[in-house]
């Protein structure tokens, strides 16, 4: 996709602007890719599989050290191409475990770049838990937002919303 150079440049600029070296570098947050239907735990559609591969292409060189997904297979399937490419086993947490996720990211991955694949309801909750002051909405049919969150100690995080 043509936004790959832009994504790399934007990420590099954000990481360079991040304050202390010990601070978390960045958290990428995405909603799972398109699913085949509205059942409780559907796999990805053909379009969703293509989007998951696009995500892997975009983030392959971003320095991701850990990947978190929810208990639903669509999040794992969205993360799978990148996880396979990087040799990372995704960690699964319940979609309602926002506090646990943020605590793990801040303690166990305090200096890492991390990917979280969630849902239209859980991604905004994670952004809010990090102190992002603006409400975030992800539409029911929206699968192409990639949030780049850079924590800033003592102030709200820097957050970019990109499309991929």
Secondary structure as the mmCIF struct_conf table of DSSP 4:
data_model
#
loop_
_struct_conf.conf_type_id
_struct_conf.id
_struct_conf.beg_label_comp_id
_struct_conf.beg_label_asym_id
_struct_conf.beg_label_seq_id
_struct_conf.end_label_comp_id
_struct_conf.end_label_asym_id
_struct_conf.end_label_seq_id
TURN_TY1_P TURN_TY1_P1 UNK A 2 UNK A 3
HELX_RH_AL_P HELX_RH_AL_P1 UNK A 4 UNK A 17
TURN_TY1_P TURN_TY1_P2 UNK A 21 UNK A 22
BEND BEND1 UNK A 23 UNK A 23
STRN STRN1 UNK A 26 UNK A 31
STRN STRN2 UNK A 35 UNK A 35
BEND BEND2 UNK A 36 UNK A 39
TURN_TY1_P TURN_TY1_P3 UNK A 40 UNK A 41
STRN STRN3 UNK A 44 UNK A 44
HELX_RH_AL_P HELX_RH_AL_P2 UNK A 46 UNK A 59
TURN_TY1_P TURN_TY1_P4 UNK A 60 UNK A 63
STRN STRN4 UNK A 64 UNK A 69
BEND BEND3 UNK A 71 UNK A 72
HELX_RH_AL_P HELX_RH_AL_P3 UNK A 73 UNK A 86
TURN_TY1_P TURN_TY1_P5 UNK A 87 UNK A 87
HELX_LH_PP_P HELX_LH_PP_P1 UNK A 89 UNK A 90
STRN STRN5 UNK A 91 UNK A 92
TURN_TY1_P TURN_TY1_P6 UNK A 95 UNK A 96
HELX_RH_AL_P HELX_RH_AL_P4 UNK A 98 UNK A 107
TURN_TY1_P TURN_TY1_P7 UNK A 108 UNK A 111
BEND BEND4 UNK A 112 UNK A 112
STRN STRN6 UNK A 113 UNK A 118
TURN_TY1_P TURN_TY1_P8 UNK A 120 UNK A 121
HELX_RH_AL_P HELX_RH_AL_P5 UNK A 122 UNK A 129
TURN_TY1_P TURN_TY1_P9 UNK A 130 UNK A 131
BEND BEND5 UNK A 134 UNK A 134
TURN_TY1_P TURN_TY1_P10 UNK A 140 UNK A 141
STRN STRN7 UNK A 145 UNK A 152
TURN_TY1_P TURN_TY1_P11 UNK A 153 UNK A 154
STRN STRN8 UNK A 155 UNK A 163
#
